Amino acid sequence: MKGLIKQLQEQEGFSESERMIASYLLAHFRNLPGMSTRQLAKETFTSSAAIVRFSQKLGFGGYTEFRVKFLADMMRYTDRPHGEELAMTDKDSVHSILDKVTSIEIDSLKETRAMLEPGDFVRALTIINKSDHVDFYAMDNNLDIANMAATGFIMANKCSTVHPAMTMQYLQATGAPKEHVAFFISRTGENRMLLDIAHLLKLRGNPIIVLTASTKSSLASLADVVFPVATVNSMEELGPRVFLLGAKYVMDILFAVLMTRVDFHSAQQKEQWLSKHFYY
């Protein structure tokens, strides 16, 4: 499947107006972050409806979704205009693997940043502040992210629970008071067990926050707030590990936001106590 930048460059099957839009985007992408559909339509001598149809033709739900992906891809393209392959093979030297892994991880963080909206953090903060407790739901390596987040939440005076066993997560959901917020971490957003839990919590009226690489997934559709995380599809490009990196990045931002809203003196006391009694 062709990449988005390649599609815009080749303009295969594009109408005259679509070619005009594609050419403008490639030449003036730095103007795009603050540009509405109306402004883009004016610059390309088309209409807002044409911009939306163009975005949908390329497989996106609308202009906003297209813009996020396009800008993220352009960040990569400006670094590697010739489409340098980042998937690793047995032909790679240690030096080339070092460079590729570095590029993959930097790119994923840049792309995640491009997808994040400050308003989502504000909404999540409001939900968490109104809640008595944070219940995490995750599996496998995502539990590591949940545990790190739980530690940070305690420092921000917000208690949370992480159960490694799936059975315990089910039981937690069946008895969770409405004052508990459910925080799901799922790369695909389609894990059947996590979906069962989310449906149960939705029926019970618990607020739901989801951190996922698939914002159109079944799990994301049940959430009050969705945090998108960039990832790659193949194991050769470190797909699962790239998601974990982005997930930790989002949690770090959320922790920083929480810490700016708590009593710093209390947080410092906890840090001092830990430093005195534990070496970590």
C-alpha positions in Angstrom: 0.0 0.0 0.0 1.4 3.4 -1.0 2.2 5.9 1.7 0.1 9.1 2.0 3.0 11.4 0.7 3.5 9.1 -2.3 -0.2 9.2 -3.1 -0.2 13.0 -3.0 3.0 13.2 -5.2 1.8 10.7 -7.8 -1.8 12.1 -7.9 -3.0 8.9 -9.6 -6.8 9.0 -10.2 -7.1 12.6 -8.9 -9.4 15.1 -10.5 -8.2 18.6 -11.5 -9.3 20.1 -8.2 -7.8 17.2 -6.2 -4.5 17.7 -8.0 -4.6 21.3 -7.0 -5.3 20.4 -3.4 -2.5 17.8 -3.3 0.1 20.2 -4.9 -0.8 23.0 -2.5 -0.5 20.7 0.5 2.9 19.4 -0.5 4.2 22.9 -1.2 2.7 24.7 1.8 2.4 22.0 4.5 4.0 24.3 7.1 0.9 26.5 6.9 -1.5 23.6 7.5 -1.6 23.3 11.4 -3.7 26.4 11.9 -5.7 26.2 8.6 -9.4 25.4 8.5 -11.2 23.7 5.6 -12.5 27.0 4.6 -9.1 28.6 4.5 -7.6 25.6 2.6 -10.5 25.7 0.1 -9.8 29.4 -0.5 -6.1 28.8 -1.2 -6.8 25.9 -3.6 -9.8 27.6 -5.3 -12.1 24.7 -4.3 -14.8 24.4 -1.6 -14.9 23.1 2.0 -16.9 20.1 0.8 -14.3 19.3 -1.8 -11.6 19.3 1.0 -13.7 16.9 3.1 -14.3 14.6 0.0 -10.6 14.7 -0.8 -9.8 13.6 2.8 -12.3 10.8 2.6 -11.1 9.6 -0.7 -7.7 9.0 0.9 -9.3 6.9 3.6 -9.9 9.4 6.4 -13.0 10.3 8.3 -12.6 14.0 7.6 -10.1 16.9 7.1 -9.0 17.0 10.8 -8.0 13.3 10.8 -6.3 13.7 7.4 -4.4 16.8 8.6 -3.0 15.0 11.7 -1.7 12.1 9.6 -0.4 14.2 6.8 1.6 16.5 9.1 3.1 13.5 11.0 4.1 11.9 7.7 5.6 15.1 6.4 7.8 15.3 9.5 9.2 11.9 8.6 9.5 12.8 5.0 11.5 16.0 5.6 13.9 13.9 7.6 14.1 11.1 5.0 12.9 12.4 1.6 13.9 9.3 -0.3 11.8 7.0 1.9 14.6 5.3 3.8 13.4 1.9 4.9 13.4 1.5 8.7 12.3 -2.2 9.0 15.3 -4.2 10.2 16.6 -7.3 8.5 19.5 -9.8 9.0 21.5 -7.6 6.5 21.7 -4.7 9.0 24.9 -3.9 10.9 24.7 -3.0 14.6 25.4 0.6 13.5 22.4 0.7 11.1 20.2 -0.9 13.7 21.2 1.7 16.2 20.3 4.5 13.7 17.0 2.8 12.7 15.7 2.2 16.2 16.6 5.8 17.1 14.7 7.1 14.0 11.7 4.8 14.7 11.3 5.9 18.3 11.9 9.6 17.6 9.4 9.5 14.7 6.8 7.8 16.8 7.0 10.4 19.6 6.7 13.2 17.1 3.7 11.5 15.5 2.0 10.9 18.8 2.6 14.6 19.8 1.0 15.7 16.5 -2.1 13.6 17.3 -2.6 14.7 20.9 -5.0 17.5 21.8 -4.6 19.6 24.9 -8.3 19.5 25.4 -8.2 15.8 25.9 -5.9 16.2 28.8 -8.1 18.8 30.3 -11.2 16.5 30.0 -9.2 13.6 31.5 -8.0 15.8 34.4 -11.6 16.8 35.1 -12.8 13.2 35.2 -9.9 12.0 37.3 -10.3 14.9 39.8 -14.0 14.0 40.2 -13.2 10.4 40.7 -12.3 8.7 44.0 -10.1 6.1 42.4 -8.5 5.0 39.1 -8.9 1.4 38.0 -6.5 0.3 35.3 -7.4 -2.4 32.7 -4.6 -3.8 30.5 -2.8 -6.9 29.5 0.7 -8.2 29.0 3.3 -5.5 28.6 0.7 -2.8 28.8 0.5 -3.6 32.5 4.0 -2.2 32.9 2.7 1.2 31.7 -0.3 0.9 34.1 2.0 0.2 37.0 4.2 3.2 36.2 1.2 5.4 35.8 -0.3 4.2 39.1 3.0 5.1 40.9 2.8 8.6 39.4 -0.9 9.0 40.4 -0.1 8.2 44.0 2.5 11.0 44.0 -0.3 13.3 42.7 -2.6 12.2 45.6 -4.8 9.9 43.4 -5.0 6.3 44.4 -5.3 3.6 41.8 -5.4 -0.2 41.3 -3.6 -2.4 38.8 -4.5 -6.2 38.8 -2.2 -8.4 36.7 -4.7 -11.2 36.6 -7.5 -10.9 34.1 -9.9 -12.6 36.5 -9.2 -9.9 39.1 -9.8 -7.2 36.5 -13.2 -8.7 35.7 -14.1 -8.8 39.4 -12.9 -5.3 39.8 -15.2 -4.1 37.1 -18.3 -5.9 38.5 -17.9 -4.1 41.8 -16.5 -0.8 40.8 -18.4 2.2 42.3 -19.5 4.9 39.9 -16.9 7.2 41.5 -14.1 5.0 40.0 -12.7 6.0 36.6 -11.7 3.1 34.3 -8.4 3.6 32.4 -7.8 1.2 29.5 -4.5 0.7 27.7 -4.8 -1.3 24.5 -2.8 -1.1 21.3 -5.5 -2.5 19.0 -8.5 -1.5 21.0 -10.1 -4.8 20.0 -9.1 -7.2 22.8 -12.2 -9.2 23.5 -11.8 -9.4 27.3 -11.1 -5.7 27.7 -14.1 -5.0 25.5 -16.3 -7.1 27.7 -15.1 -5.2 30.8 -15.6 -1.8 29.0 -19.2 -2.7 28.0 -19.9 -3.7 31.6 -18.5 -0.4 33.0 -20.3 1.6 30.4 -23.6 0.1 31.6 -22.7 0.8 35.2 -22.0 4.5 34.4 -18.3 4.6 35.1 -16.3 7.2 33.1 -13.8 5.5 30.7 -10.4 6.8 29.5 -8.7 4.8 26.7 -5.1 5.0 25.5 -4.8 3.2 22.1 -3.2 3.2 18.7 -6.6 2.8 17.1 -8.9 5.7 17.7 -11.6 4.1 15.6 -11.5 0.8 17.6 -14.4 -0.7 19.4 -12.8 0.1 22.8 -12.3 3.8 21.8 -15.9 4.1 20.8 -16.9 3.4 24.4 -14.6 6.0 25.9 -15.2 9.5 27.3 -11.7 10.5 26.5 -9.3 8.8 23.9 -5.6 9.4 23.9 -4.1 8.4 20.5 -0.6 6.8 20.3 1.4 6.3 17.2 2.6 2.8 16.3 3.9 0.8 13.4 2.4 -2.5 12.2 5.3 -4.9 11.9 7.5 -6.6 14.5 10.5 -5.7 12.3 9.7 -2.0 13.0 9.3 -2.8 16.7 5.5 -2.3 16.5 4.5 -3.4 20.1 7.6 -1.6 21.6 6.9 1.6 19.8 3.3 1.6 21.2 4.7 1.2 24.7 7.1 4.1 24.2 4.2 6.3 23.1 1.9 5.1 25.9 4.5 6.0 28.5 5.0 9.4 26.8 1.2 10.1 27.1 1.2 8.9 30.7 4.2 11.2 31.5 2.3 14.2 30.1 -0.8 13.3 32.1 1.3 12.9 35.3 2.9 16.3 34.7 -0.6 17.9 34.2 -1.8 16.2 37.5 1.3 17.4 39.4 0.7 21.0 38.5 -2.8 20.7 40.1 -1.8 19.2 43.4 -0.2 20.4 46.6 3.5 20.5 45.7 4.5 20.4 49.4 2.7 17.1 49.9 4.4 15.7 46.8 7.8 16.8 48.0 7.2 15.2 51.4 6.5 11.9 49.7 9.6 12.2 47.5 11.8 13.0 50.5 10.4 10.1 52.5 11.1 7.7 49.7 14.6 9.1 49.2 15.3 8.6 52.9 13.9 5.1 53.3 14.3 3.5 49.9 17.1 3.6 47.2 15.6 3.5 43.8 
